[in-house]
Amino acid sequence: MTSPLAIALHYLIAINVLTFVAYGHDKWKAENPDPKAQPRKIRTGKKHRRRRRKGKHPRHARRRTPEATLLLLAALGGSPGALLAMHLFRHKTRHLKFTLGVPAILVAQLALGFGLAVLL
């Protein structure tokens, strides 16, 4: 039987690798947009407000990772991987919610881990 500490360690390794890869993929997609994408046309007026069919996404809006997902991955335990990716890829370093938020999440996670270690 596997110990809870080993399970927690495997989880933390997996979530940090996943977070690191997600940040790297988002940075790559930010620098390399879809070459087949058409530039977005700005239209105004009621006649141009047509509904898109479900499942149809414009090519230029595909595959970027939402900021909420990146922050969620950090909050789920991937904050060390997020910090490493932010500095290594120089990605999301100008966004205040990332430059302050991810280290704050890491401090909270360390405090929680230390508190659990003291209790157990």
C-alpha positions in Angstrom: 0.0 0.0 0.0 1.3 3.4 -0.9 1.7 6.0 1.9 -0.3 9.3 1.8 3.0 11.2 1.7 4.1 9.4 -1.5 0.7 10.0 -3.1 1.0 13.7 -2.2 4.5 13.9 -3.6 3.5 12.3 -6.9 0.5 14.6 -7.2 2.7 17.7 -6.6 5.2 16.6 -9.2 2.5 15.9 -11.7 0.6 19.2 -11.2 3.9 21.2 -11.4 4.9 19.5 -14.6 1.4 20.1 -16.0 1.5 23.8 -15.0 5.0 24.3 -16.4 3.9 22.8 -19.7 0.7 24.8 -19.8 2.6 28.1 -19.3 5.1 27.1 -22.0 2.4 26.1 -24.4 0.6 29.4 -23.9 3.8 31.3 -24.5 4.5 29.4 -27.6 1.0 30.0 -28.9 1.3 33.7 -28.1 4.4 34.0 -30.2 3.3 31.6 -33.0 -0.3 32.3 -34.0 -2.2 30.1 -36.4 -0.7 30.8 -39.8 -4.1 30.1 -41.5 -6.0 32.5 -39.3 -7.7 35.4 -41.0 -7.4 38.9 -39.4 -10.4 39.8 -37.3 -12.8 42.1 -39.1 -14.4 44.8 -37.0 -18.0 45.3 -37.9 -20.7 47.4 -36.4 -24.4 47.6 -36.7 -27.2 45.2 -36.2 -26.9 43.5 -39.5 -23.4 42.2 -38.7 -24.4 40.7 -35.3 -25.0 37.2 -36.5 -24.9 34.2 -34.2 -22.2 31.7 -34.7 -23.1 28.1 -34.9 -22.1 26.1 -31.8 -18.8 24.3 -32.2 -17.5 26.9 -34.7 -14.6 28.9 -33.4 -12.6 31.5 -35.3 -9.1 30.2 -36.1 -7.5 33.2 -34.4 -9.1 32.5 -31.1 -8.2 28.8 -30.7 -5.8 27.1 -28.4 -4.6 29.9 -26.1 -4.9 28.9 -22.4 -7.2 31.2 -20.5 -5.5 33.2 -17.6 -8.1 31.7 -15.2 -6.9 28.2 -16.1 -3.2 29.1 -15.6 -4.0 30.6 -12.2 -6.2 27.6 -11.2 -3.3 25.3 -12.0 -1.1 27.3 -9.8 -3.7 27.3 -7.0 -4.1 23.5 -7.3 -0.5 23.1 -6.2 1.5 24.1 -9.3 2.7 27.4 -8.1 6.4 26.4 -8.1 6.1 25.2 -11.7 4.2 28.4 -12.6 6.9 30.6 -11.1 9.6 28.7 -12.8 7.8 28.9 -16.2 7.1 32.6 -15.8 10.7 33.4 -15.3 12.1 30.9 -17.7 9.8 31.8 -20.6 9.3 35.4 -19.5 5.6 34.9 -19.8 2.8 36.7 -17.9 5.5 38.8 -16.0 3.8 42.1 -16.8 0.4 41.0 -15.4 0.0 42.1 -11.8 -2.3 39.2 -11.0 0.4 36.8 -12.0 3.5 38.7 -10.6 1.8 39.1 -7.2 -0.8 36.3 -7.3 1.4 33.3 -8.0 3.9 34.1 -5.3 1.0 34.8 -2.9 -0.5 31.4 -3.8 2.9 29.8 -3.2 3.3 31.5 0.3 -0.3 30.3 1.2 0.5 26.8 0.1 3.7 26.7 2.0 2.0 28.0 5.1 -0.7 25.4 4.7 1.8 22.6 4.2 3.8 23.8 7.3 0.6 23.9 9.4 -0.3 20.4 8.3 3.2 19.1 9.0 3.0 20.6 12.6 -0.4 19.1 13.2 0.6 15.7 12.0 
